């Protein structure tokens, strides 16, 4: 790599790390208001809360990397232009297009890093995050209001990897569960099995739910097939998850590992099932990391245009353009997930707009 290209990278990299640090700080401040403070106020274990916060950092980093790169590139190249260093490089025989090589190489590196984080770290962090939330709930039931008071029939729903919903009426101190209902779900069909129990306890690390004073009903075609009562029983469960919002929602499609999402969408295509959220998430797996390349190209093109036109881009413009990209991508993403727009344009539209805008800027700069 030539000296000029290394010099450009030396200008951009510190700003990139600084932008990422700011994003992580904003995440912590947001979590402090919405999650950390309420949990700590209800007596949640500070160590568990800190782990839950830390497990959200990989996702924030993967999401922020492309925008942080554009922000850093705009500021870095703007500084070089304002100090006439780009003009000096041109005077020494270095063409303005040489700005693109270091920026695009950095964009490629950020793309690979964002993809690696999104597929190798974020899904695992999400699984661990849900387990930590389960520990927070069992460690202190007050965090979700299940402290034995029975507030308006409130309940929490746990789920395991076998797609069984475990409804819990109350969680008493010490982790004792009351008013349990375990339903074995079938997609698009009535439940095939329902187990109720007056009380139970989930043994940590054993993946076994011990039940007391319960009943097991199996169904065939929606009609009861067998009805059994029991005093004590053990129910093996896998990867039990609990959400602090008590909704027990499933993992979002975008957080599903790529291979699993590919298998699911392939089955949907064969069966003719409409699942816009899953198809949009599949393309976003590639579109979000590729945004680093698209935005790096746009930032370099904008720097060339601003240099040719004598306009200096400062912090305000960098912030506005970063927000504009984030807002545009969010709108298209929601449209894709709701089925208002096909998955491909919904996922790649923001990147395509950045590339088209970059080409337009270079065309206008060339005419000057």
N, C-alpha and C positions, 0 to 999 in steps of 0.2 A: 504494500500500500504506500502511495506517495506521501511526501511530507504534508502537502496541502490537505489531502484527505484525512490524514491523522489529526491535523489541526482542527478541521471541521468537527470531527468526532469528539475531540477534547472539549469543544465548545458546547456540544449537545448533551453528552453523557451526564455531566453533573446536574443539568437542568432536568433530565429524565428521571434521575434518582430523586431529585427534590420534588418533582411533581408526584411521583409515586408515594413519597413520604406524606405529602399533603393529603392525597386521597385516603391513605390508611388512617391518618389523623382524623379526617372528616368522618370516616366510618366509625372510629372509636367514639367520637363525639355524638354521632347519631345513636349508636347503641347505648351510650351512657344515658341518654334521655329516654329512649324507648324500651330498653331491656335491662341494662345493668342496674340503674337506680331503683326501678320498681322491684326487681328480684332481691336486691340487697335489703331494701326496706322491709320485705316480707320474711327476711331471715334466711335467704338462700346461702349456701356455702360459697364464700368468695373464691375459693380455688376452682370450684366447678364452673362458676360464672366466668372466671378468667379464661378457662379452657374453652368454653363455648365461644367467647369473643375471638380468641386466637384462631379457632377453626374456621372463622369467617374471613380471615385475612387472605388465604389463597384465592378465593373467588373474587374478592375485591381487587387483588393484584392482577389476575388474568383479565378482568373486565377493564381495568384502568390502563393497562399497558399501551394499547393503540392510541387512546386519546392523549395519554401522557407523552407519547412519542411525538405526536403532532404539535402539542403545546411546546415541548422542548425544542423541536426543530424550528418552529416559527420564531421563538424568542432568540435562539442561538444564531440563526441566519440573519435575523433582524439586527442583532448586535453587530455582526460582521459587516452588514451593509451600512449601518449608522456610523461605524468607525472607519469607513472607506477601505476596509480590508479586502472586500470583494473587488473593489475598483483596483486596488493594488495587485491583486491576483490576475485580473484581466490585463493590466499593463505589463505584467511579466510574461504574458503569453499563455496563461491558463484560461481555457474557455469557461464560460459560466455553467455550461452543461456538466462540468466536472463536479459540480455540487451534488449531482444526482447519485453518483456512485457510492460515496460513503453513506449518504442518507438511505438509499435503497438497501444497501448491505445491512445497515442497522435495522431497517424495517423488516428484512427477511429474518434476522436473528430474533427480533421481538416476536414475529409471527410464530416461529418455531417454539419459543419459550412460552408464549400464550397458549398454544395448542397443547404443549406438554403439561402445563399447569391445569388446563381445562380437562384433560383426559386422565392424567396420571395422579394428580393431587386433589383436585376439587371434589370428584366423586367420593374418594375415600374420606376426605374431610367432612363431607355432608353426612356420611354414614356415622362417623365418629361424633359429629355434632348432635345428631338425633339421639345417640346413646348417652351423651353427656346430659342432654335435656331430660332423658329418662331418669338418670341418676339425681338430677336436681329435683324432679317431681317426687321420687321415692324418698329422697333424703329429708325433704321438708314439704309436706303436702300443702302448706299454706300458700305456696307460690302460685297455685292455680285454684285456691279457694276450697280444696277438698280436705278440710281439716276436721271432718266429722260433723259439721253443722248442717250439711245437706241443703245448700243454698238453691232453692227453687228447682230441686231435682237435677242440678248440674252434674254432669258426668264427664269422664275423660275416656278417650278411645285409644287403645294401644293397637298396634298392628304387627304382625310378624311376616317373615319372608314367604310363608305359605298362603298369604292373602286372607288370613283369618283376622276378623275384627274382634277385639277384646274390650268390651265396654265395662268400665269400672264406676260404680256409683260413688264410693268413698275410698279414700286412702287414709288409714289411721296411722298415727305415729308408730314408727318401727317397720313400716312397709306392709302392714296387713291390708288386704284388699277386701272390700265388701260389695255385695250386690253385683256379682260378675255375670256377664253374658258373652259367650264365645260363639261367633257365627262364622261358619266356613262358607265363604262366598264363592259364587260361580259367575263369571262375566255374562251378563244378559239373561241369567237364569235365577230361579229362587234358590235360597240357601239349601245346601244338602245336609247340613248338620247344625244343630243349635244346642249348646251346653249352658246351663245356668247353675250358679252356685251361690250360697249365702256368703261364703268367705273364701279367701285363698291367699297365697303368698308366692311371689316369684323369687326363687333362690338366686342370688347374684352369682353369675359365672357358671350356673348349672344348666341354663336353658330349660328349666322344668318349672311349670306352674302347678303348685299343689292346691287342690280344691277340696272343699268340705261342704257336706250337705247340699248335694246338687242333683241335677237331672240332665239326661242326654236324650235328645230326640233326633232321629234321622228321618230324612224325607226322600220320597221318590215321586217325581212329577208334581211337586208341591204339596203332596199329601203325606202325613206322618206314616212312617214305616215301622219304627221301633221306638219304644219309650222305656228308658231305664233310669232308675233312681240309685244313688250311691251316697255313702257316708263320707268316704275319702277317695280321692283319685289324683293321679298325676298326669299332666298334659305337657308333652314335649313341645316347645316352641322354638322358633329360630329368629334371631335378629329382631327382638322386640323393640319397637320404636314408640316414643311418646312425644307429642308436641306440646309446648307450653301454652299454646292458644286453645288447647283442648279439642281441636278439630280432628286430630288424627289423620290429617290429609296425606295423600300419597306423595312420593318424591316427584318433583316437577320433571317434565320431559327433558328440559335442558340440562338437568343434573344427572340424567341417566347415562351410564357409560356408552360409548359410541357403538360397540359391537352389539350390545343389548338393544339399543335403539334401532340399529340397522335390521336386526332380526324382527323386531316388532313391526316396523314400517313395511318390511317385505311381506309379512303376513297380512297386514292391512290391505296392501295392494292386491294380493291374491284373492282376498275375500270381498274386495270392493268397499271396505270400511272407510268412512270419512273421519279422519283424525287430524285436523289442521294443526293442532298444537304439536303433535309428535313430528309431523313432516317438516314444519317450520323449525323445530328444535334440531332436527337432523341437519338441515342446511346451515343453521346458525353455528353448529359445531365447527364448520369451516369458515363461514363468513366473518365471525367475530375475530379469530386470529388474523385472517387476511386483511382485516381493516388496518392493521399496522402498515402493511405495504401500501395500501391505497392512500392512507393519510400521510405517509412519508412522502409519497410522490406528489400529493397535493401541496404539502408544506414547502417542498423544494421548488415546485412550479410557482407558488405564490411568492416565494422569496426572489426568484428570478424576475417575475413580473414587477414586484415592488421596487427592485433595484433599477430596472429599465425605466420605470415611470417616476422614479425619485420619491416614492412614498415609503415612509417608514412604519413598519408594523410593530406595535408595542404590546404591552401586557394586556390591555383592554381587548384588542383585536384577537389575541390568542385565546383569551377566555371566552369571548363571544363565539368564535368559530368552534371551539371545543364543545361549548354548550349546544350550538346548532347541530353538530354531528350527533351528539348524544340524543337530543330531542327527536331528530329525524329518524334515527335508528329505532328508538323506542316506539314511535308511532307506527312505523312499518311492521315492527315485530308484533305489536298488539293486533294489527289488522290481519297478519298471517295466522296468529294463534286463534283468532275468532272466526277465521274462514272468510273474511271479507276480501282477502287478496291471496293469490296462489303462493305456495311456500317459497319458491325460488325467488321471485321478485321481492317478497317480503323480507327474506334473509339478506339478499345481496344489493338491494336498492340503495342503501346508504353508501356502501362501498362504490357502487357504480356512479353515483352522483359525484363523489369525491374525485374519481378518475376522470370523468367527463369535464368537471370543472377545472381540473389540472391541465387537461389538453387545451381547453379554451383559453386559459391564462397564458400558456406557452405560445399559442397562436397569436394572441394579442401582443405579447411581449416581442415576438419575432417581427411584427409589423412596425414596431417602433424603432 
